[in-house]
Amino acid sequence: MPVNGSELRFVGRWTSGAGLGGAEISAVDKESKRLFVTNGTKNTIDIVDISNPKKVKLVKSVD
């Protein structure tokens, strides 16, 4: 485990569908198990359910 207590490892995948540059900045909410991603192509914030890494799905996009 790294000194700061964080570790990244690949467990699943979600594609924004916007091509290169679609998903730019992300943040995770551990309680709701949701990923918040800025989508530069669509100018939205995409909210993604990551509670099951094998079935990651878009919850909604916010303008």
PDB file of N, CA, C and O in Angstrom:
ATOM      1  N   MET A   1       0.851  -1.173   0.000  1.00  0.00           N
ATOM      2  CA  MET A   1       0.000   0.000   0.000  1.00  0.00           C
ATOM      3  C   MET A   1       0.897   1.236   0.000  1.00  0.00           C
ATOM      4  O   MET A   1       1.849   1.305   0.777  1.00  0.00           O
ATOM      5  N   PRO A   2       0.607   2.211  -0.859  1.00  0.00           N
ATOM      6  CA  PRO A   2       1.383   3.448  -0.885  1.00  0.00           C
ATOM      7  C   PRO A   2       1.290   4.198   0.446  1.00  0.00           C
ATOM      8  O   PRO A   2       0.372   3.972   1.235  1.00  0.00           O
ATOM      9  N   VAL A   3       2.239   5.079   0.679  1.00  0.00           N
ATOM     10  CA  VAL A   3       2.323   5.828   1.927  1.00  0.00           C
ATOM     11  C   VAL A   3       1.043   6.616   2.209  1.00  0.00           C
ATOM     12  O   VAL A   3       0.609   6.681   3.359  1.00  0.00           O
ATOM     13  N   ASN A   4       0.428   7.216   1.183  1.00  0.00           N
ATOM     14  CA  ASN A   4      -0.757   8.051   1.401  1.00  0.00           C
ATOM     15  C   ASN A   4      -2.040   7.241   1.564  1.00  0.00           C
ATOM     16  O   ASN A   4      -3.102   7.827   1.776  1.00  0.00           O
ATOM     17  N   GLY A   5      -1.975   5.920   1.472  1.00  0.00           N
ATOM     18  CA  GLY A   5      -3.141   5.070   1.668  1.00  0.00           C
ATOM     19  C   GLY A   5      -4.003   4.870   0.444  1.00  0.00           C
ATOM     20  O   GLY A   5      -5.063   4.251   0.539  1.00  0.00           O
ATOM     21  N   SER A   6      -3.584   5.373  -0.702  1.00  0.00           N
ATOM     22  CA  SER A   6      -4.352   5.213  -1.938  1.00  0.00           C
ATOM     23  C   SER A   6      -3.676   4.218  -2.859  1.00  0.00           C
ATOM     24  O   SER A   6      -2.451   4.108  -2.900  1.00  0.00           O
ATOM     25  N   GLU A   7      -4.497   3.505  -3.591  1.00  0.00           N
ATOM     26  CA  GLU A   7      -3.966   2.540  -4.552  1.00  0.00           C
ATOM     27  C   GLU A   7      -4.902   2.494  -5.754  1.00  0.00           C
ATOM     28  O   GLU A   7      -6.120   2.443  -5.587  1.00  0.00           O
ATOM     29  N   LEU A   8      -4.350   2.511  -6.948  1.00  0.00           N
ATOM     30  CA  LEU A   8      -5.138   2.393  -8.169  1.00  0.00           C
ATOM     31  C   LEU A   8      -4.871   1.047  -8.808  1.00  0.00           C
ATOM     32  O   LEU A   8      -3.724   0.614  -8.921  1.00  0.00           O
ATOM     33  N   ARG A   9      -5.949   0.386  -9.227  1.00  0.00           N
ATOM     34  CA  ARG A   9      -5.801  -0.845  -9.991  1.00  0.00           C
ATOM     35  C   ARG A   9      -7.011  -0.980 -10.892  1.00  0.00           C
ATOM     36  O   ARG A   9      -8.110  -0.556 -10.533  1.00  0.00           O
ATOM     37  N   PHE A  10      -6.815  -1.566 -12.053  1.00  0.00           N
ATOM     38  CA  PHE A  10      -7.887  -1.716 -13.028  1.00  0.00           C
ATOM     39  C   PHE A  10      -8.873  -2.776 -12.561  1.00  0.00           C
ATOM     40  O   PHE A  10      -8.485  -3.912 -12.285  1.00  0.00           O
ATOM     41  N   VAL A  11     -10.163  -2.402 -12.472  1.00  0.00           N
ATOM     42  CA  VAL A  11     -11.206  -3.363 -12.100  1.00  0.00           C
ATOM     43  C   VAL A  11     -12.393  -3.317 -13.057  1.00  0.00           C
ATOM     44  O   VAL A  11     -13.206  -4.241 -13.071  1.00  0.00           O
ATOM     45  N   GLY A  12     -12.504  -2.273 -13.842  1.00  0.00           N
ATOM     46  CA  GLY A  12     -13.630  -2.148 -14.764  1.00  0.00           C
ATOM     47  C   GLY A  12     -13.409  -0.993 -15.716  1.00  0.00           C
ATOM     48  O   GLY A  12     -12.403  -0.289 -15.649  1.00  0.00           O
ATOM     49  N   ARG A  13     -14.382  -0.814 -16.613  1.00  0.00           N
ATOM     50  CA  ARG A  13     -14.228   0.219 -17.631  1.00  0.00           C
ATOM     51  C   ARG A  13     -15.581   0.851 -17.937  1.00  0.00           C
ATOM     52  O   ARG A  13     -16.613   0.181 -17.922  1.00  0.00           O
ATOM     53  N   TRP A  14     -15.555   2.148 -18.213  1.00  0.00           N
ATOM     54  CA  TRP A  14     -16.727   2.873 -18.694  1.00  0.00           C
ATOM     55  C   TRP A  14     -16.259   3.766 -19.825  1.00  0.00           C
ATOM     56  O   TRP A  14     -15.223   4.421 -19.712  1.00  0.00           O
ATOM     57  N   THR A  15     -17.003   3.800 -20.903  1.00  0.00           N
ATOM     58  CA  THR A  15     -16.657   4.624 -22.057  1.00  0.00           C
ATOM     59  C   THR A  15     -17.684   5.732 -22.192  1.00  0.00           C
ATOM     60  O   THR A  15     -18.887   5.472 -22.202  1.00  0.00           O
ATOM     61  N   SER A  16     -17.217   6.962 -22.295  1.00  0.00           N
ATOM     62  CA  SER A  16     -18.122   8.113 -22.373  1.00  0.00           C
ATOM     63  C   SER A  16     -18.857   8.181 -23.703  1.00  0.00           C
ATOM     64  O   SER A  16     -19.905   8.820 -23.802  1.00  0.00           O
ATOM     65  N   GLY A  17     -18.313   7.524 -24.727  1.00  0.00           N
ATOM     66  CA  GLY A  17     -18.942   7.558 -26.040  1.00  0.00           C
ATOM     67  C   GLY A  17     -18.657   8.833 -26.801  1.00  0.00           C
ATOM     68  O   GLY A  17     -19.218   9.051 -27.875  1.00  0.00           O
ATOM     69  N   ALA A  18     -17.802   9.672 -26.268  1.00  0.00           N
ATOM     70  CA  ALA A  18     -17.531  10.961 -26.888  1.00  0.00           C
ATOM     71  C   ALA A  18     -16.188  10.994 -27.613  1.00  0.00           C
ATOM     72  O   ALA A  18     -15.749  12.066 -28.030  1.00  0.00           O
ATOM     73  N   GLY A  19     -15.535   9.867 -27.773  1.00  0.00           N
ATOM     74  CA  GLY A  19     -14.245   9.846 -28.449  1.00  0.00           C
ATOM     75  C   GLY A  19     -13.133  10.366 -27.563  1.00  0.00           C
ATOM     76  O   GLY A  19     -13.288  10.462 -26.345  1.00  0.00           O
ATOM     77  N   LEU A  20     -12.015  10.700 -28.177  1.00  0.00           N
ATOM     78  CA  LEU A  20     -10.867  11.209 -27.424  1.00  0.00           C
ATOM     79  C   LEU A  20     -11.201  12.548 -26.782  1.00  0.00           C
ATOM     80  O   LEU A  20     -11.811  13.410 -27.414  1.00  0.00           O
ATOM     81  N   GLY A  21     -10.811  12.717 -25.556  1.00  0.00           N
ATOM     82  CA  GLY A  21     -11.042  13.977 -24.853  1.00  0.00           C
ATOM     83  C   GLY A  21     -12.416  14.090 -24.227  1.00  0.00           C
ATOM     84  O   GLY A  21     -12.756  15.139 -23.680  1.00  0.00           O
ATOM     85  N   GLY A  22     -13.215  13.036 -24.292  1.00  0.00           N
ATOM     86  CA  GLY A  22     -14.568  13.087 -23.732  1.00  0.00           C
ATOM     87  C   GLY A  22     -14.557  13.140 -22.221  1.00  0.00           C
ATOM     88  O   GLY A  22     -15.180  14.022 -21.632  1.00  0.00           O
ATOM     89  N   ALA A  23     -13.866  12.221 -21.583  1.00  0.00           N
ATOM     90  CA  ALA A  23     -13.792  12.174 -20.124  1.00  0.00           C
ATOM     91  C   ALA A  23     -12.487  12.825 -19.694  1.00  0.00           C
ATOM     92  O   ALA A  23     -11.406  12.337 -20.022  1.00  0.00           O
ATOM     93  N   GLU A  24     -12.589  13.935 -18.957  1.00  0.00           N
ATOM     94  CA  GLU A  24     -11.389  14.705 -18.647  1.00  0.00           C
ATOM     95  C   GLU A  24     -10.977  14.640 -17.180  1.00  0.00           C
ATOM     96  O   GLU A  24      -9.859  14.224 -16.877  1.00  0.00           O
ATOM     97  N   ILE A  25     -11.844  15.036 -16.277  1.00  0.00           N
ATOM     98  CA  ILE A  25     -11.517  15.106 -14.856  1.00  0.00           C
ATOM     99  C   ILE A  25     -12.523  14.246 -14.106  1.00  0.00           C
ATOM    100  O   ILE A  25     -13.718  14.291 -14.397  1.00  0.00           O
ATOM    101  N   SER A  26     -12.053  13.468 -13.151  1.00  0.00           N
ATOM    102  CA  SER A  26     -12.988  12.601 -12.428  1.00  0.00           C
ATOM    103  C   SER A  26     -12.795  12.713 -10.919  1.00  0.00           C
ATOM    104  O   SER A  26     -11.718  13.054 -10.431  1.00  0.00           O
ATOM    105  N   ALA A  27     -13.873  12.415 -10.197  1.00  0.00           N
ATOM    106  CA  ALA A  27     -13.858  12.360  -8.739  1.00  0.00           C
ATOM    107  C   ALA A  27     -14.756  11.209  -8.312  1.00  0.00           C
ATOM    108  O   ALA A  27     -15.753  10.912  -8.970  1.00  0.00           O
ATOM    109  N   VAL A  28     -14.398  10.562  -7.204  1.00  0.00           N
ATOM    110  CA  VAL A  28     -15.158   9.408  -6.722  1.00  0.00           C
ATOM    111  C   VAL A  28     -15.806   9.736  -5.386  1.00  0.00           C
ATOM    112  O   VAL A  28     -15.178  10.332  -4.510  1.00  0.00           O
ATOM    113  N   ASP A  29     -17.066   9.343  -5.236  1.00  0.00           N
ATOM    114  CA  ASP A  29     -17.751   9.414  -3.946  1.00  0.00           C
ATOM    115  C   ASP A  29     -17.851   7.990  -3.420  1.00  0.00           C
ATOM    116  O   ASP A  29     -18.613   7.181  -3.950  1.00  0.00           O
ATOM    117  N   LYS A  30     -17.080   7.680  -2.375  1.00  0.00           N
ATOM    118  CA  LYS A  30     -17.031   6.315  -1.837  1.00  0.00           C
ATOM    119  C   LYS A  30     -18.372   5.864  -1.272  1.00  0.00           C
ATOM    120  O   LYS A  30     -18.727   4.692  -1.396  1.00  0.00           O
ATOM    121  N   GLU A  31     -19.125   6.774  -0.653  1.00  0.00           N
ATOM    122  CA  GLU A  31     -20.404   6.391  -0.041  1.00  0.00           C
ATOM    123  C   GLU A  31     -21.438   5.955  -1.072  1.00  0.00           C
ATOM    124  O   GLU A  31     -22.064   4.906  -0.921  1.00  0.00           O
ATOM    125  N   SER A  32     -21.619   6.763  -2.124  1.00  0.00           N
ATOM    126  CA  SER A  32     -22.625   6.436  -3.143  1.00  0.00           C
ATOM    127  C   SER A  32     -22.084   5.505  -4.222  1.00  0.00           C
ATOM    128  O   SER A  32     -22.837   4.992  -5.049  1.00  0.00           O
ATOM    129  N   LYS A  33     -20.762   5.293  -4.204  1.00  0.00           N
ATOM    130  CA  LYS A  33     -20.092   4.473  -5.225  1.00  0.00           C
ATOM    131  C   LYS A  33     -20.399   5.001  -6.624  1.00  0.00           C
ATOM    132  O   LYS A  33     -20.785   4.265  -7.532  1.00  0.00           O
ATOM    133  N   ARG A  34     -20.206   6.322  -6.749  1.00  0.00           N
ATOM    134  CA  ARG A  34     -20.427   6.980  -8.033  1.00  0.00           C
ATOM    135  C   ARG A  34     -19.184   7.752  -8.437  1.00  0.00           C
ATOM    136  O   ARG A  34     -18.447   8.285  -7.607  1.00  0.00           O
ATOM    137  N   LEU A  35     -18.984   7.790  -9.744  1.00  0.00           N
ATOM    138  CA  LEU A  35     -17.878   8.510 -10.352  1.00  0.00           C
ATOM    139  C   LEU A  35     -18.460   9.724 -11.054  1.00  0.00           C
ATOM    140  O   LEU A  35     -19.443   9.606 -11.786  1.00  0.00           O
ATOM    141  N   PHE A  36     -17.867  10.889 -10.839  1.00  0.00           N
ATOM    142  CA  PHE A  36     -18.304  12.130 -11.470  1.00  0.00           C
ATOM    143  C   PHE A  36     -17.213  12.540 -12.454  1.00  0.00           C
ATOM    144  O   PHE A  36     -16.060  12.740 -12.070  1.00  0.00           O
ATOM    145  N   VAL A  37     -17.590  12.664 -13.731  1.00  0.00           N
ATOM    146  CA  VAL A  37     -16.609  12.895 -14.790  1.00  0.00           C
ATOM    147  C   VAL A  37     -17.026  14.094 -15.630  1.00  0.00           C
ATOM    148  O   VAL A  37     -18.167  14.165 -16.086  1.00  0.00           O
ATOM    149  N   THR A  38     -16.099  15.048 -15.840  1.00  0.00           N
ATOM    150  CA  THR A  38     -16.404  16.130 -16.770  1.00  0.00           C
ATOM    151  C   THR A  38     -16.255  15.594 -18.180  1.00  0.00           C
ATOM    152  O   THR A  38     -15.270  14.931 -18.505  1.00  0.00           O
ATOM    153  N   ASN A  39     -17.237  15.885 -19.010  1.00  0.00           N
ATOM    154  CA  ASN A  39     -17.237  15.432 -20.395  1.00  0.00           C
ATOM    155  C   ASN A  39     -17.059  16.666 -21.264  1.00  0.00           C
ATOM    156  O   ASN A  39     -18.013  17.408 -21.501  1.00  0.00           O
ATOM    157  N   GLY A  40     -15.835  16.885 -21.740  1.00  0.00           N
ATOM    158  CA  GLY A  40     -15.504  18.073 -22.516  1.00  0.00           C
ATOM    159  C   GLY A  40     -16.168  18.135 -23.872  1.00  0.00           C
ATOM    160  O   GLY A  40     -16.420  19.225 -24.384  1.00  0.00           O
ATOM    161  N   THR A  41     -16.454  17.007 -24.456  1.00  0.00           N
ATOM    162  CA  THR A  41     -17.086  16.977 -25.769  1.00  0.00           C
ATOM    163  C   THR A  41     -18.548  17.394 -25.681  1.00  0.00           C
ATOM    164  O   THR A  41     -19.042  18.124 -26.540  1.00  0.00           O
ATOM    165  N   LYS A  42     -19.243  16.930 -24.641  1.00  0.00           N
ATOM    166  CA  LYS A  42     -20.672  17.223 -24.491  1.00  0.00           C
ATOM    167  C   LYS A  42     -20.941  18.393 -23.537  1.00  0.00           C
ATOM    168  O   LYS A  42     -22.085  18.820 -23.383  1.00  0.00           O
ATOM    169  N   ASN A  43     -19.878  18.912 -22.895  1.00  0.00           N
ATOM    170  CA  ASN A  43     -20.006  19.968 -21.885  1.00  0.00           C
ATOM    171  C   ASN A  43     -20.992  19.583 -20.784  1.00  0.00           C
ATOM    172  O   ASN A  43     -21.879  20.361 -20.433  1.00  0.00           O
ATOM    173  N   THR A  44     -20.829  18.387 -20.248  1.00  0.00           N
ATOM    174  CA  THR A  44     -21.680  17.885 -19.173  1.00  0.00           C
ATOM    175  C   THR A  44     -20.812  17.298 -18.068  1.00  0.00           C
ATOM    176  O   THR A  44     -19.606  17.118 -18.232  1.00  0.00           O
ATOM    177  N   ILE A  45     -21.446  17.004 -16.946  1.00  0.00           N
ATOM    178  CA  ILE A  45     -20.836  16.175 -15.915  1.00  0.00           C
ATOM    179  C   ILE A  45     -21.588  14.859 -15.959  1.00  0.00           C
ATOM    180  O   ILE A  45     -22.803  14.823 -15.764  1.00  0.00           O
ATOM    181  N   ASP A  46     -20.869  13.783 -16.214  1.00  0.00           N
ATOM    182  CA  ASP A  46     -21.472  12.458 -16.270  1.00  0.00           C
ATOM    183  C   ASP A  46     -21.360  11.807 -14.899  1.00  0.00           C
ATOM    184  O   ASP A  46     -20.289  11.802 -14.292  1.00  0.00           O
ATOM    185  N   ILE A  47     -22.460  11.264 -14.418  1.00  0.00           N
ATOM    186  CA  ILE A  47     -22.493  10.563 -13.133  1.00  0.00           C
ATOM    187  C   ILE A  47     -22.598   9.082 -13.441  1.00  0.00           C
ATOM    188  O   ILE A  47     -23.548   8.633 -14.082  1.00  0.00           O
ATOM    189  N   VAL A  48     -21.606   8.325 -12.975  1.00  0.00           N
ATOM    190  CA  VAL A  48     -21.471   6.921 -13.341  1.00  0.00           C
ATOM    191  C   VAL A  48     -21.552   6.047 -12.091  1.00  0.00           C
ATOM    192  O   VAL A  48     -20.867   6.306 -11.101  1.00  0.00           O
ATOM    193  N   ASP A  49     -22.384   5.021 -12.141  1.00  0.00           N
ATOM    194  CA  ASP A  49     -22.524   4.060 -11.043  1.00  0.00           C
ATOM    195  C   ASP A  49     -21.386   3.048 -11.142  1.00  0.00           C
ATOM    196  O   ASP A  49     -21.283   2.319 -12.128  1.00  0.00           O
ATOM    197  N   ILE A  50     -20.533   3.005 -10.116  1.00  0.00           N
ATOM    198  CA  ILE A  50     -19.405   2.071 -10.113  1.00  0.00           C
ATOM    199  C   ILE A  50     -19.537   1.051  -8.979  1.00  0.00           C
ATOM    200  O   ILE A  50     -18.544   0.462  -8.552  1.00  0.00           O
ATOM    201  N   SER A  51     -20.769   0.846  -8.494  1.00  0.00           N
ATOM    202  CA  SER A  51     -20.983  -0.103  -7.396  1.00  0.00           C
ATOM    203  C   SER A  51     -20.634  -1.530  -7.803  1.00  0.00           C
ATOM    204  O   SER A  51     -20.239  -2.336  -6.960  1.00  0.00           O
ATOM    205  N   ASN A  52     -20.777  -1.847  -9.077  1.00  0.00           N
ATOM    206  CA  ASN A  52     -20.366  -3.148  -9.609  1.00  0.00           C
ATOM    207  C   ASN A  52     -19.377  -2.880 -10.739  1.00  0.00           C
ATOM    208  O   ASN A  52     -19.797  -2.583 -11.858  1.00  0.00           O
ATOM    209  N   PRO A  53     -18.067  -2.977 -10.475  1.00  0.00           N
ATOM    210  CA  PRO A  53     -17.062  -2.641 -11.484  1.00  0.00           C
ATOM    211  C   PRO A  53     -17.185  -3.429 -12.788  1.00  0.00           C
ATOM    212  O   PRO A  53     -16.692  -2.981 -13.823  1.00  0.00           O
ATOM    213  N   LYS A  54     -17.823  -4.573 -12.758  1.00  0.00           N
ATOM    214  CA  LYS A  54     -17.984  -5.359 -13.984  1.00  0.00           C
ATOM    215  C   LYS A  54     -19.180  -4.884 -14.811  1.00  0.00           C
ATOM    216  O   LYS A  54     -19.325  -5.262 -15.973  1.00  0.00           O
ATOM    217  N   LYS A  55     -20.042  -4.045 -14.202  1.00  0.00           N
ATOM    218  CA  LYS A  55     -21.221  -3.513 -14.896  1.00  0.00           C
ATOM    219  C   LYS A  55     -21.350  -2.016 -14.626  1.00  0.00           C
ATOM    220  O   LYS A  55     -22.376  -1.557 -14.122  1.00  0.00           O
ATOM    221  N   VAL A  56     -20.317  -1.262 -14.960  1.00  0.00           N
ATOM    222  CA  VAL A  56     -20.311   0.182 -14.767  1.00  0.00           C
ATOM    223  C   VAL A  56     -21.327   0.800 -15.726  1.00  0.00           C
ATOM    224  O   VAL A  56     -21.366   0.450 -16.905  1.00  0.00           O
ATOM    225  N   LYS A  57     -22.164   1.739 -15.205  1.00  0.00           N
ATOM    226  CA  LYS A  57     -23.188   2.314 -16.079  1.00  0.00           C
ATOM    227  C   LYS A  57     -23.418   3.788 -15.778  1.00  0.00           C
ATOM    228  O   LYS A  57     -23.246   4.248 -14.649  1.00  0.00           O
ATOM    229  N   LEU A  58     -23.808   4.510 -16.812  1.00  0.00           N
ATOM    230  CA  LEU A  58     -24.130   5.926 -16.693  1.00  0.00           C
ATOM    231  C   LEU A  58     -25.455   6.085 -15.957  1.00  0.00           C
ATOM    232  O   LEU A  58     -26.454   5.467 -16.325  1.00  0.00           O
ATOM    233  N   VAL A  59     -25.460   6.921 -14.907  1.00  0.00           N
ATOM    234  CA  VAL A  59     -26.688   7.221 -14.173  1.00  0.00           C
ATOM    235  C   VAL A  59     -27.414   8.359 -14.883  1.00  0.00           C
ATOM    236  O   VAL A  59     -28.593   8.251 -15.217  1.00  0.00           O
ATOM    237  N   LYS A  60     -26.675   9.465 -15.109  1.00  0.00           N
ATOM    238  CA  LYS A  60     -27.224  10.591 -15.857  1.00  0.00           C
ATOM    239  C   LYS A  60     -26.118  11.575 -16.187  1.00  0.00           C
ATOM    240  O   LYS A  60     -25.023  11.517 -15.628  1.00  0.00           O
ATOM    241  N   SER A  61     -26.427  12.481 -17.107  1.00  0.00           N
ATOM    242  CA  SER A  61     -25.538  13.578 -17.463  1.00  0.00           C
ATOM    243  C   SER A  61     -26.188  14.873 -17.020  1.00  0.00           C
ATOM    244  O   SER A  61     -27.394  15.055 -17.184  1.00  0.00           O
ATOM    245  N   VAL A  62     -25.393  15.774 -16.458  1.00  0.00           N
ATOM    246  CA  VAL A  62     -25.890  17.059 -15.977  1.00  0.00           C
ATOM    247  C   VAL A  62     -25.300  18.152 -16.856  1.00  0.00           C
ATOM    248  O   VAL A  62     -24.087  18.208 -17.058  1.00  0.00           O
ATOM    249  N   ASP A  63     -26.173  19.029 -17.382  1.00  0.00           N
ATOM    250  CA  ASP A  63     -25.707  20.146 -18.230  1.00  0.00           C
ATOM    251  C   ASP A  63     -25.043  21.210 -17.402  1.00  0.00           C
ATOM    252  O   ASP A  63     -24.591  22.220 -17.942  1.00  0.00           O
TER     253      ASP A  63
END
